[in-house]
């Protein structure tokens, strides 16, 4: 494998690049920041040749059906595209270990770090030691504070960090309609008074590690005690539509356990979103409240200044195993904490009835994390790429 990587790296350093060819790779396929940036550039820069590398031929075929140029990663075509592309856009450092210094490498990552990542993670075995510090590298950030964290996590020179905002956050300002949401979840979304979105981070499914409490059937919050019927009754009384989107790592492990929990509770999968060609953040933008634990998604949601409830049911254990890039947890999480079912229901009701609850704390953290609070992050990232492309051509 090492010999093959060296061969690809050598070929990549020798083969001429096509300046207008941009290659997109994300995890999961066709999602997150790369997808948002792709959609913007396809609409606004028709002179560019935008292509995707995905994990399977089936996904590549599906993307062709919706007008996206794509191939699967083990094909000869994927290798050829990699060697010819001037620009690689990725969410998870894909192909960083074989990139050429003549290629523009765009690291969009997939969120602001609350939990420890990269070199700050207590298990440094996951680090990919690839240079993202040459003049053709772009790593995006959302503020000076976040740039400092990313520089520490990834050992990136601050000169290669660009404060643009995250492209996916543009979709917060373009939420799905009731008709689109109803089609996606297969029920009438308009009949509910409020929509609550639950997005926890993962504890299992990556590198054979377990970080904190594991997920159990029915007990989706990892509380010490949880009564599903009582929670569903609460949702019905309050006329709340409860949507849960598990992290992709845990989705494949656990989603089958929850297929029958469909009274007032909807489980979204990555496949559902791709099939309906709806972006996750369009759903998030439609929600009235977010519940999470340690997922960075709440930093994005802060842009909308809507309420957030946190469920740190294994805070001490998770902190010891994974650790946090930002501490103390109590400061960086501007919302009430609920570690039991009764407290969660009380805080949901209070947050949904009082928009000023924790508003000052939200605004404080938002001002530190998100320099931009608009729908133009994709435009800013695209402009940074175009600047580097123009220098290549001059």
Secondary structure as UniProt FT lines:
FT   HELIX           2..14
FT   STRAND          18..25
FT   HELIX           32..44
FT   TURN            46..47
FT   STRAND          49..54
FT   HELIX           57..65
FT   TURN            66..67
FT   STRAND          70..72
FT   TURN            73..74
FT   HELIX           76..84
FT   STRAND          85..90
FT   TURN            94..98
FT   TURN            101..102
FT   STRAND          104..107
FT   HELIX           118..120
FT   HELIX           124..126
FT   TURN            135..136
FT   STRAND          137..141
FT   HELIX           144..154
FT   HELIX           158..160
FT   STRAND          161..163
FT   HELIX           167..173
FT   HELIX           178..185
FT   HELIX           189..191
FT   STRAND          194..198
FT   TURN            207..208
FT   TURN            220..221
FT   HELIX           228..238
FT   STRAND          240..245
FT   HELIX           248..254
FT   HELIX           255..258
FT   TURN            259..260
FT   STRAND          265..268
FT   HELIX           270..276
FT   HELIX           280..286
FT   STRAND          289..292
FT   HELIX           297..301
FT   HELIX           302..304
FT   STRAND          307..310
FT   TURN            313..314
FT   HELIX           315..321
FT   HELIX           329..332
FT   HELIX           341..353
FT   TURN            355..358
FT   HELIX           359..369
FT   HELIX           377..393
//
